[in-house]
């Protein structure tokens, strides 16, 4: 399936204008590495973010911004900045957040090797024994950007490969006082 044509056919509303070559070059300079060819094509041929899974791809300057108002390069720089209050919580180089999933969960393109796979970053999840590293909150879900977008176009649950379902629990609704059943899930870990 041609990803660009598939996304165009799925668009239901307006998206930001296509990114200029200048905006893409500026983003690549700020990131310190080139954007993958497919991501560049999406920005140049469809629009500067605002389309795709969940809250839409995050754009470069002049395009769709993250939930917190950041462009692609700004969000990457924010994630890479050190936090003295969280030693060991260091965002890996070349792991590019490309889409908000909601609740501070990010879809990222892992560009550390040629595979360019997709990882889901869920900061609420930590590994057993309290491993509070960024890597412990990331799980590989799709082998490539193309595979991730193809799954979205087919209507698949993109986060299903990242989570394992746990038995539901019962709790009291703090607003109504009624007892309700709550679904639970946990980030999968390699080897589990």
C-alpha positions in Angstrom: 0.0 0.0 0.0 1.2 3.5 -0.8 1.3 5.2 2.6 1.0 8.7 1.3 -2.1 7.8 -0.8 -3.6 5.8 2.1 -3.2 8.7 4.5 -4.7 11.1 2.0 -7.7 8.9 1.6 -8.2 8.8 5.3 -8.0 12.6 5.9 -11.3 14.0 7.2 -10.4 17.6 7.9 -7.8 20.2 7.2 -4.2 19.7 8.1 -1.4 22.3 8.3 0.1 23.3 5.0 2.9 21.2 3.7 6.3 21.8 5.3 8.8 23.8 3.3 12.2 22.5 2.5 13.6 25.3 4.6 11.5 24.3 7.6 12.6 20.7 7.2 16.3 21.6 6.9 16.0 23.9 9.9 14.5 21.0 11.9 17.2 18.6 10.8 19.9 21.1 11.8 18.3 21.6 15.3 17.9 17.8 15.7 21.5 17.1 14.6 20.5 14.3 12.2 18.4 13.9 9.0 14.7 13.0 9.1 13.9 9.6 7.6 12.8 9.7 3.9 9.2 8.6 4.6 8.7 11.2 7.4 10.1 13.9 5.1 7.7 12.8 2.3 4.7 13.0 4.6 5.6 16.5 5.7 6.2 17.6 2.1 3.4 15.8 0.3 0.5 15.7 2.9 1.0 18.4 5.5 3.2 19.7 8.4 1.8 17.2 10.9 -1.7 17.1 12.4 -2.7 13.8 10.7 -2.1 10.2 11.5 -2.6 8.2 14.7 -3.9 9.6 18.0 -3.3 13.3 18.1 -1.5 13.4 14.8 2.1 13.6 13.8 4.0 16.5 15.4 5.1 19.0 12.7 8.2 21.1 12.2 8.2 24.9 12.5 4.9 26.3 11.2 3.1 23.0 11.6 1.1 21.0 14.1 2.5 21.1 17.7 2.6 18.6 20.5 0.1 18.7 23.4 2.5 21.1 25.1 2.9 23.4 22.1 6.3 22.1 20.9 7.5 21.4 17.3 9.3 18.2 16.5 12.7 19.7 17.2 11.6 21.5 20.3 10.0 18.3 21.8 13.2 16.3 21.1 15.3 19.0 22.7 13.0 19.1 25.7 13.1 15.3 26.1 16.9 15.4 25.8 17.4 18.1 28.4 18.8 16.8 31.7 16.7 16.9 34.8 18.8 17.2 38.0 15.8 15.9 40.1 15.8 12.6 38.1 19.3 11.2 37.8 19.4 8.3 35.3 16.3 9.6 33.5 18.1 10.5 30.3 16.4 10.6 26.9 18.4 8.6 24.4 20.0 10.3 21.4 18.2 9.8 18.1 14.9 8.6 19.6 12.5 11.1 18.0 9.1 11.7 19.5 6.8 12.0 16.5 3.2 11.7 17.9 1.3 12.3 21.2 -0.7 9.2 22.3 -2.1 11.1 25.2 -1.4 11.2 29.0 2.3 12.1 28.3 2.7 8.8 26.3 4.7 9.3 23.1 5.1 7.4 19.9 8.8 7.7 18.9 10.9 6.8 15.9 14.1 5.1 17.1 16.8 6.2 14.7 19.8 4.7 16.6 20.2 2.1 13.9 19.1 1.5 10.3 15.9 -0.3 11.3 14.1 2.9 12.3 11.5 1.1 14.4 8.7 2.6 16.4 8.7 2.6 20.2 6.0 3.6 22.6 7.2 5.7 25.6 5.0 5.5 28.6 6.5 7.4 31.6 4.0 5.9 34.0 5.4 2.5 33.5 8.6 1.3 35.3 10.4 -2.0 35.1 10.3 -4.4 38.1 12.8 -3.5 40.9 12.1 0.2 40.3 14.2 0.7 37.2 13.5 4.4 36.6 15.3 4.9 33.3 13.8 6.2 30.1 14.7 2.9 28.4 12.6 1.0 31.0 9.6 3.0 29.9 10.0 2.3 26.2 8.8 -0.7 24.2 9.3 -1.5 20.6 5.9 -1.9 18.9 6.5 -1.8 15.1 9.5 -2.6 12.9 9.3 0.7 11.0 7.4 4.0 10.5 5.8 2.4 7.4 4.6 -0.6 9.4 3.2 1.6 12.1 1.3 3.8 9.7 0.1 0.8 7.7 -1.3 -0.7 10.9 -3.1 2.6 11.6 -4.5 2.7 8.1 -5.9 -0.9 8.6 -7.6 0.3 11.9 -5.4 -1.8 14.2 -4.9 -1.0 17.9 -1.3 0.4 17.7 -0.6 0.1 21.4 -1.7 -3.5 21.7 1.8 -4.9 21.1 3.1 -2.7 23.9 0.8 -3.8 26.7 -0.4 -7.0 28.3 -3.9 -7.0 29.8 -4.2 -7.7 33.5 -7.3 -8.9 35.3 -9.7 -6.0 36.0 -10.1 -4.6 39.4 -13.1 -3.1 41.2 -13.0 0.3 42.8 -15.3 3.0 44.0 -16.0 5.9 41.7 -14.9 9.0 43.7 -17.6 11.1 42.1 -20.6 8.9 42.3 -19.7 6.5 45.0 -20.7 3.5 42.8 -18.5 0.5 42.5 -17.1 0.0 39.0 -14.8 -2.4 37.2 -11.6 -0.9 35.9 -9.5 -2.4 33.1 -5.8 -2.7 33.8 -2.7 -3.1 31.6 1.0 -3.1 32.0 3.8 -2.4 29.6 5.3 -5.6 28.2 9.0 -6.2 29.0 11.4 -8.2 26.8 11.5 -11.8 28.1 8.0 -11.6 29.7 
